[in-house]
Amino acid sequence: MGKFVISTRSNGDFQFNLKAGNGEIILTSQGYSSKASCNNGIESVKKNSPDDNRYERKTSTNDKHYFVLKAGNGEIIGNSQMYESTSGRDNGIESVKKNAPDATVEEQVS
């Protein structure tokens, strides 16, 4: 089962990582100035992740593959890791779809 892990960046912003059941990070958020905003971002991922149309499949300048998850308003709510292949990226999307809706939320203690 997946989980969202909230942590604090060095600049004080909050962020979350969605981890698959095996502990691999499959989605990373932007920085949020408040924990409440970070939690809203998590809720947006849970809501939008099942919809394939919310994923934008991309290729970086060094030919790595990745995806972004967007909310209904077009805002990016999460970025994937880099993948060597399109099939790896597509498996990452399927993992977000499977893990995000019912994922638990925990805070990382620094």
DSSP file (Angstrom, degrees, kcal/mol; ACC not computed):
  #  RESIDUE AA STRUCTURE BP1 BP2  ACC     N-H-->O    O-->H-N    N-H-->O    O-->H-N    TCO  KAPPA ALPHA  PHI   PSI    X-CA   Y-CA   Z-CA
    1    1 A M              0   0    0      0, 0.0    98,-0.1     0, 0.0    99,-0.1   0.000 360.0 360.0 360.0 140.4    0.0    0.0    0.0
    2    2 A G        -     0   0    0     97,-0.2   102,-1.4    96,-0.1     2,-0.3  -0.266 360.0-164.8 -78.9 165.9    1.3    3.5   -0.9
    3    3 A K  E     -Ab  19 104A   0     16,-2.0    16,-3.2   100,-0.3     2,-0.5  -0.993  19.0-131.8-150.9 147.8    1.9    6.3    1.5
    4    4 A F  E     -Ab  18 105A   0    100,-3.5   102,-2.6    -2,-0.3     2,-0.6  -0.849  21.9-159.5 -94.1 132.4    2.4   10.1    1.3
    5    5 A V  E     -Ab  17 106A   0     12,-2.7    12,-1.7    -2,-0.5     2,-0.4  -0.961   3.5-154.4-117.6 116.7    5.4   11.3    3.3
    6    6 A I  E     +Ab  16 107A   0    100,-2.9   102,-3.4    -2,-0.6     2,-0.3  -0.748  22.4 168.3 -89.6 132.7    5.4   15.0    4.3
    7    7 A S  E     -A   15   0A   0      8,-2.6     8,-2.3    -2,-0.4     2,-0.5  -0.884  32.9-114.7-136.6 169.8    8.8   16.5    4.9
    8    8 A T  E     -A   14   0A   0     -2,-0.3     6,-0.2     6,-0.2     5,-0.1  -0.922  26.0-137.2-110.1 129.8   10.3   20.0    5.4
    9    9 A R    >   -     0   0    0      4,-3.5     3,-2.0    -2,-0.5     6,-0.0  -0.296  32.5-100.9 -76.0 167.3   12.7   21.4    2.9
   10   10 A S  T 3  S+     0   0    0      1,-0.3    -1,-0.1     2,-0.1    -2,-0.0   0.757 123.9  56.0 -62.4 -24.3   15.9   23.2    4.0
   11   11 A N  T 3  S-     0   0    0      2,-0.1    -1,-0.3     1,-0.0     3,-0.1   0.388 123.2-103.7 -89.3   4.7   14.1   26.6    3.2
   12   12 A G  S <  S+     0   0    0     -3,-2.0    -2,-0.1     1,-0.3     2,-0.0   0.290  78.8 132.5  94.2 -11.1   11.2   25.7    5.5
   13   13 A D        -     0   0    0     -5,-0.1    -4,-3.5     1,-0.1    -1,-0.3  -0.360  53.3-125.6 -70.4 155.5    8.7   24.8    2.8
   14   14 A F  E     +AC   8  32A   0     18,-3.4    18,-3.0    -6,-0.2     2,-0.3  -0.746  31.8 171.2 -98.0 149.7    6.7   21.5    3.1
   15   15 A Q  E     -A    7   0A   0     -8,-2.3    -8,-2.6    -2,-0.3     2,-0.4  -0.957  17.9-142.2-146.9 165.3    6.6   18.9    0.4
   16   16 A F  E     -A    6   0A   0     14,-0.4    13,-2.5    -2,-0.3     2,-0.4  -0.970   2.4-157.8-130.9 152.5    5.3   15.4    0.0
   17   17 A N  E     -AD   5  28A   0    -12,-1.7   -12,-2.7    -2,-0.4     2,-0.6  -0.984  15.3-141.0-119.6 136.6    6.5   12.2   -1.7
   18   18 A L  E     -AD   4  27A   0      9,-3.0     8,-3.2    -2,-0.4     9,-1.2  -0.889  23.4-163.8 -94.3 123.6    4.2    9.5   -2.7
   19   19 A K  E     -AD   3  25A   0    -16,-3.2   -16,-2.0    -2,-0.6     6,-0.2  -0.894  12.4-131.7-111.2 138.4    5.9    6.1   -2.1
   20   20 A A    >   -     0   0    0      4,-2.7     3,-2.4    -2,-0.4    76,-0.0  -0.236  41.6 -90.2 -73.5 172.4    4.8    2.8   -3.5
   21   21 A G  T 3  S+     0   0    0      1,-0.3    -1,-0.1     2,-0.1   -19,-0.0   0.758 128.4  57.4 -57.1 -26.5    4.4   -0.2   -1.3
   22   22 A N  T 3  S-     0   0    0      2,-0.1    -1,-0.3     1,-0.0     3,-0.1   0.392 120.8-107.0 -86.9   3.8    8.0   -1.1   -1.9
   23   23 A G  S <  S+     0   0    0     -3,-2.4     2,-0.2     1,-0.3    -2,-0.1   0.355  73.0 140.6  90.2  -6.5    9.2    2.3   -0.6
   24   24 A E        -     0   0    0      1,-0.1    -4,-2.7    -5,-0.1     2,-0.5  -0.496  56.6-119.9 -71.8 137.2   10.1    3.7   -4.0
   25   25 A I  E     +D   19   0A   0     -6,-0.2    -6,-0.2    -2,-0.2    56,-0.2  -0.657  37.4 169.4 -75.8 125.5    9.3    7.4   -4.6
   26   26 A I  E     +     0   0A   0     -8,-3.2     2,-0.3    -2,-0.5    55,-0.2   0.534  63.8  22.3-115.3 -11.3    6.8    7.6   -7.5
   27   27 A L  E     -D   18   0A   0     -9,-1.2    -9,-3.0    53,-0.2     2,-0.4  -0.949  60.0-165.5-157.7 136.6    5.7   11.2   -7.2
   28   28 A T  E     -DE  17  79A   0     51,-2.8    51,-2.8    -2,-0.3   -11,-0.2  -0.973  15.2-140.8-125.9 138.4    7.2   14.4   -5.7
   29   29 A S        -     0   0    0    -13,-2.5    49,-0.2    -2,-0.4    48,-0.1  -0.298  21.1-103.5 -88.0 174.0    5.3   17.6   -5.0
   30   30 A Q        -     0   0    0     47,-0.2   -14,-0.4    46,-0.2     2,-0.3  -0.191  54.5 -80.0 -74.6-179.6    6.4   21.3   -5.3
   31   31 A G        -     0   0    0    -16,-0.1     2,-0.4    -2,-0.1   -16,-0.2  -0.724  44.1-158.7 -87.5 140.8    7.2   23.2   -2.2
   32   32 A Y  B     -C   14   0A   0    -18,-3.0   -18,-3.4    -2,-0.3     6,-0.1  -0.949  17.7-142.8-120.4 140.8    4.3   24.6   -0.1
   33   33 A S  S    S+     0   0    0     -2,-0.4     2,-0.3   -20,-0.2    -1,-0.1   0.722  86.6  35.2 -75.2 -20.8    4.6   27.4    2.4
   34   34 A S  S  > S-     0   0    0    -20,-0.1     4,-1.7     1,-0.1     5,-0.1  -0.947  74.7-127.4-133.4 155.5    2.2   25.8    4.9
   35   35 A K  H  > S+     0   0    0     -2,-0.3     4,-2.6     1,-0.2     5,-0.2   0.859 111.5  58.5 -65.7 -34.8    1.4   22.3    6.0
   36   36 A A  H  > S+     0   0    0      1,-0.2     4,-2.0     2,-0.2    -1,-0.2   0.915 106.1  47.9 -61.2 -42.9   -2.3   22.9    5.2
   37   37 A S  H  > S+     0   0    0      2,-0.2     4,-2.0     1,-0.2    -1,-0.2   0.884 110.1  52.8 -64.3 -38.3   -1.4   23.7    1.6
   38   38 A C  H  X S+     0   0    0     -4,-1.7     4,-1.9     2,-0.2    -2,-0.2   0.919 108.8  49.4 -62.6 -44.6    0.7   20.6    1.4
   39   39 A N  H  X S+     0   0    0     -4,-2.6     4,-2.2     1,-0.2    -1,-0.2   0.866 108.1  54.0 -63.6 -36.1   -2.2   18.5    2.7
   40   40 A N  H  X S+     0   0    0     -4,-2.0     4,-2.0     2,-0.2    -1,-0.2   0.884 106.3  53.1 -63.3 -38.2   -4.5   20.1    0.1
   41   41 A G  H  X S+     0   0    0     -4,-2.0     4,-2.1     2,-0.2    -2,-0.2   0.899 107.4  51.0 -62.0 -41.6   -1.9   19.0   -2.6
   42   42 A I  H  X S+     0   0    0     -4,-1.9     4,-2.5     1,-0.2    -2,-0.2   0.923 109.3  50.2 -61.9 -44.7   -2.1   15.4   -1.3
   43   43 A E  H  X S+     0   0    0     -4,-2.2     4,-2.1     1,-0.2    -1,-0.2   0.871 108.7  53.1 -62.3 -35.8   -5.9   15.5   -1.5
   44   44 A S  H  X S+     0   0    0     -4,-2.0     4,-2.7     2,-0.2     5,-0.2   0.889 108.5  49.5 -66.6 -39.3   -5.6   16.8   -5.1
   45   45 A V  H  X S+     0   0    0     -4,-2.1     4,-2.6     2,-0.2    -2,-0.2   0.938 110.6  50.3 -63.2 -46.0   -3.3   13.9   -6.0
   46   46 A K  H  < S+     0   0    0     -4,-2.5    -2,-0.2     1,-0.2    -1,-0.2   0.903 116.1  42.6 -58.1 -41.3   -5.8   11.4   -4.5
   47   47 A K  H  < S+     0   0    0     -4,-2.1    -2,-0.2    -5,-0.2    -1,-0.2   0.898 123.3  34.6 -72.4 -42.5   -8.7   13.0   -6.4
   48   48 A N  H >< S+     0   0    0     -4,-2.7     3,-1.4     1,-0.2     6,-0.3   0.682  94.7  83.7 -91.3 -19.6   -6.9   13.4   -9.8
   49   49 A S  T 3< S+     0   0    0     -4,-2.6    -1,-0.2     1,-0.3    -3,-0.1   0.795  84.2  58.1 -62.0 -31.9   -4.6   10.4   -9.9
   50   50 A P  T 3  S+     0   0    0      0, 0.0     2,-0.7     0, 0.0    -1,-0.3   0.735  88.5  87.6 -69.9 -17.6   -7.2    7.9  -11.3
   51   51 A D    X   -     0   0    0     -3,-1.4     3,-2.1     1,-0.2     4,-0.2  -0.716  63.6-159.9 -89.5 109.9   -7.8   10.1  -14.4
   52   52 A D  G >  S+     0   0    0     -2,-0.7     3,-1.6     1,-0.3    -1,-0.2   0.788  88.9  66.8 -58.7 -28.3   -5.4    9.2  -17.2
   53   53 A N  G 3  S+     0   0    0      1,-0.3    -1,-0.3    -3,-0.1    -2,-0.0   0.636  89.2  66.5 -69.1 -12.6   -6.0   12.6  -18.8
   54   54 A R  G <  S+     0   0    0     -3,-2.1    16,-2.7    -6,-0.3     2,-0.5   0.529  85.6  88.2 -84.7  -6.3   -4.4   14.3  -15.9
   55   55 A Y  E <   -F   69   0A   0     -3,-1.6     2,-0.6    -4,-0.2    14,-0.2  -0.800  59.7-161.0 -99.1 132.3   -1.0   12.9  -16.7
   56   56 A E  E     -F   68   0A   0     12,-2.7    12,-1.8    -2,-0.5     2,-0.5  -0.954  13.2-148.3-110.1 117.1    1.4   14.6  -19.1
   57   57 A R  E     +F   67   0A   0     -2,-0.6     2,-0.3    10,-0.2    10,-0.2  -0.725  26.4 175.9 -88.8 128.5    4.0   12.2  -20.5
   58   58 A K  E     -F   66   0A   0      8,-3.2     8,-2.2    -2,-0.5     2,-0.4  -0.846  28.6-144.4-133.7 163.7    7.3   13.9  -21.2
   59   59 A T  E     -F   65   0A   0     -2,-0.3     6,-0.2     6,-0.2    23,-0.0  -1.000  24.4-135.1-128.9 131.1   10.9   13.3  -22.3
   60   60 A S    >   -     0   0    0      4,-3.2     3,-1.7    -2,-0.4     6,-0.0  -0.211  31.7 -98.7 -78.7 172.8   13.8   15.3  -20.8
   61   61 A T  T 3  S+     0   0    0      1,-0.3    -1,-0.1     2,-0.1    -2,-0.0   0.725 125.2  53.9 -65.8 -21.3   16.6   16.8  -22.9
   62   62 A N  T 3  S-     0   0    0      2,-0.1    -1,-0.3     0, 0.0     3,-0.1   0.071 123.3-104.0-101.3  25.0   18.8   13.9  -21.9
   63   63 A D  S <  S+     0   0    0     -3,-1.7     2,-0.3     1,-0.2    -2,-0.1   0.712  75.0 140.0  63.3  25.4   16.2   11.4  -23.3
   64   64 A K        -     0   0    0     22,-0.0    -4,-3.2    21,-0.0     2,-0.4  -0.702  47.3-129.7 -90.3 153.1   15.0   10.3  -19.8
   65   65 A H  E     +FG  59  83A   0     18,-3.0    18,-2.9    -2,-0.3     2,-0.3  -0.835  36.7 150.3-108.8 141.8   11.2    9.8  -19.5
   66   66 A Y  E     -F   58   0A   0     -8,-2.2    -8,-3.2    -2,-0.4     2,-0.3  -0.936  25.9-139.6-155.2 175.0    9.0   11.3  -16.8
   67   67 A F  E     -F   57   0A   0     14,-0.3    13,-2.5    -2,-0.3     2,-0.4  -0.968   2.9-147.9-141.1 158.3    5.5   12.5  -16.2
   68   68 A V  E     -FH  56  79A   0    -12,-1.8   -12,-2.7    -2,-0.3     2,-0.5  -0.957  14.0-140.9-121.9 147.0    3.7   15.3  -14.4
   69   69 A L  E     -FH  55  78A   0      9,-2.6     8,-3.2    -2,-0.4     9,-1.2  -0.930  22.2-162.8-106.5 128.7    0.3   15.0  -12.7
   70   70 A K  E     - H   0  76A   0    -16,-2.7     6,-0.2    -2,-0.5     2,-0.1  -0.846  13.2-128.2-115.3 148.8   -2.0   18.0  -13.2
   71   71 A A    >   -     0   0    0      4,-2.8     3,-2.1    -2,-0.3   -26,-0.0  -0.287  43.3 -90.9 -79.5 173.8   -5.1   19.2  -11.3
   72   72 A G  T 3  S+     0   0    0      1,-0.3    -1,-0.1     2,-0.1    -2,-0.0   0.763 127.6  57.0 -59.0 -26.9   -8.3   20.1  -13.1
   73   73 A N  T 3  S-     0   0    0      2,-0.1    -1,-0.3     1,-0.0     3,-0.1   0.389 120.9-106.4 -87.1   4.1   -7.1   23.7  -13.3
   74   74 A G  S <  S+     0   0    0     -3,-2.1     2,-0.2     1,-0.3    -2,-0.1   0.353  73.8 140.5  89.9  -6.8   -3.9   22.7  -15.2
   75   75 A E        -     0   0    0      1,-0.1    -4,-2.8    -5,-0.1     2,-0.4  -0.479  57.8-116.6 -70.7 138.6   -1.6   23.3  -12.2
   76   76 A I  E     + H   0  70A   0     -6,-0.2    -6,-0.3    -2,-0.2   -46,-0.2  -0.631  34.9 174.9 -74.8 127.7    1.1   20.7  -11.7
   77   77 A I  E     +     0   0A   0     -8,-3.2     2,-0.3    -2,-0.4   -47,-0.2   0.494  63.1   8.5-111.6  -8.4    0.6   18.8   -8.4
   78   78 A G  E     - H   0  69A   0     -9,-1.2    -9,-2.6   -49,-0.2     2,-0.4  -0.939  55.0-150.0-170.0 149.4    3.4   16.3   -8.8
   79   79 A N  E     -EH  28  68A   0    -51,-2.8   -51,-2.8    -2,-0.3   -11,-0.2  -0.936  20.8-134.2-120.8 144.4    6.5   15.2  -10.8
   80   80 A S        -     0   0    0    -13,-2.5   -53,-0.2    -2,-0.4   -54,-0.1  -0.299  26.8 -98.5 -85.3 175.9    7.8   11.7  -11.3
   81   81 A Q        -     0   0    0    -55,-0.2     2,-0.3   -56,-0.2   -14,-0.3  -0.289  52.1 -86.4 -76.9 175.6   11.3   10.4  -11.1
   82   82 A M        -     0   0    0    -16,-0.1     2,-0.3    -2,-0.1   -16,-0.2  -0.722  44.2-159.8 -89.1 140.3   13.3   10.0  -14.3
   83   83 A Y  B     -G   65   0A   0    -18,-2.9   -18,-3.0    -2,-0.3     6,-0.0  -0.897  21.9-137.8-120.2 149.0   12.9    6.7  -16.1
   84   84 A E  S    S+     0   0    0     -2,-0.3     2,-0.3   -20,-0.2    -1,-0.1   0.766  87.5  28.2 -73.4 -26.9   15.1    5.0  -18.7
   85   85 A S  S  > S-     0   0    0    -20,-0.1     4,-1.9     1,-0.1     5,-0.1  -0.883  76.2-117.9-135.7 162.1   12.2    3.9  -20.9
   86   86 A T  H  > S+     0   0    0     -2,-0.3     4,-2.8     1,-0.2     5,-0.2   0.857 116.7  56.2 -66.4 -34.2    8.7    4.9  -21.8
   87   87 A S  H  > S+     0   0    0      2,-0.2     4,-2.2     1,-0.2    -1,-0.2   0.885 105.9  50.8 -66.7 -36.5    7.5    1.6  -20.4
   88   88 A G  H  > S+     0   0    0      2,-0.2     4,-1.9     1,-0.2    -1,-0.2   0.922 111.9  47.4 -63.2 -44.1    9.1    2.4  -17.0
   89   89 A R  H  X S+     0   0    0     -4,-1.9     4,-2.1     2,-0.2    -2,-0.2   0.929 111.9  49.6 -61.7 -45.7    7.4    5.8  -17.1
   90   90 A D  H  X S+     0   0    0     -4,-2.8     4,-2.1     1,-0.2    -1,-0.2   0.867 109.0  52.0 -64.9 -35.5    4.1    4.3  -17.9
   91   91 A N  H  X S+     0   0    0     -4,-2.2     4,-2.0     2,-0.2    -1,-0.2   0.866 107.0  54.7 -64.6 -35.9    4.5    1.7  -15.1
   92   92 A G  H  X S+     0   0    0     -4,-1.9     4,-2.1     2,-0.2    -2,-0.2   0.905 107.0  49.8 -62.5 -42.5    5.1    4.7  -12.8
   93   93 A I  H  X S+     0   0    0     -4,-2.1     4,-2.6     1,-0.2    -2,-0.2   0.929 110.4  49.7 -61.6 -45.8    1.8    6.3  -13.9
   94   94 A E  H  X S+     0   0    0     -4,-2.1     4,-2.1     1,-0.2    -1,-0.2   0.865 108.7  53.7 -62.0 -35.3    0.0    3.0  -13.2
   95   95 A S  H  X S+     0   0    0     -4,-2.0     4,-2.8     2,-0.2     5,-0.3   0.895 108.7  48.1 -66.6 -40.0    1.7    2.8   -9.8
   96   96 A V  H  X S+     0   0    0     -4,-2.1     4,-2.6     2,-0.2    -2,-0.2   0.936 111.1  51.1 -63.9 -45.5    0.4    6.3   -8.9
   97   97 A K  H  < S+     0   0    0     -4,-2.6    -2,-0.2     1,-0.2    -1,-0.2   0.891 117.0  40.6 -57.2 -39.9   -3.1    5.4  -10.1
   98   98 A K  H  < S+     0   0    0     -4,-2.1     4,-0.3    -5,-0.2    -2,-0.2   0.889 124.3  34.0 -77.1 -41.1   -3.0    2.3   -7.9
   99   99 A N  H  < S+     0   0    0     -4,-2.8     4,-0.3    -5,-0.2     3,-0.3   0.820 106.0  63.1 -89.8 -33.7   -1.3    3.7   -4.8
  100  100 A A  S >< S+     0   0    0     -4,-2.6     3,-1.4    -5,-0.3   -54,-0.1   0.899  90.2  61.0 -67.5 -45.3   -2.5    7.3   -4.4
  101  101 A P  T 3  S+     0   0    0      0, 0.0    -1,-0.2     0, 0.0    -2,-0.1   0.841 120.6  24.0 -56.9 -36.4   -6.2    7.1   -3.9
  102  102 A D  T 3  S+     0   0    0     -3,-0.3    -2,-0.2    -4,-0.3    -3,-0.1   0.212  90.9 135.6-112.1  14.1   -6.0    5.1   -0.7
  103  103 A A    <   -     0   0    0     -3,-1.4  -100,-0.3    -4,-0.3     2,-0.1  -0.322  50.8-127.4 -68.0 143.9   -2.5    6.1    0.5
  104  104 A T  E     -b    3   0A   0   -102,-1.4  -100,-3.5    -2,-0.0     2,-0.4  -0.381  18.8-129.8 -80.2 167.5   -1.9    6.9    4.1
  105  105 A V  E     +b    4   0A   0   -102,-0.2     2,-0.3    -2,-0.1  -100,-0.2  -0.982  29.4 169.3-123.1 131.0   -0.3   10.2    5.1
  106  106 A E  E     -b    5   0A   0   -102,-2.6  -100,-2.9    -2,-0.4     2,-0.4  -0.975  28.3-125.7-138.0 156.0    2.6   10.4    7.5
  107  107 A E  E     -b    6   0A   0     -2,-0.3     2,-0.5  -102,-0.2  -100,-0.2  -0.829  20.8-130.0-101.3 137.8    5.1   13.1    8.6
  108  108 A Q        -     0   0    0   -102,-3.4     2,-0.5    -2,-0.4  -100,-0.2  -0.746  21.0-139.3 -84.4 126.0    8.8   12.6    8.4
  109  109 A V              0   0    0     -2,-0.5  -102,-0.0     1,-0.1    -1,-0.0  -0.755 360.0 360.0 -88.9 126.4   10.4   13.6   11.7
  110  110 A S              0   0    0     -2,-0.5    -1,-0.1     0, 0.0    -2,-0.0   0.470 360.0 360.0 -90.1 360.0   13.6   15.4   11.2
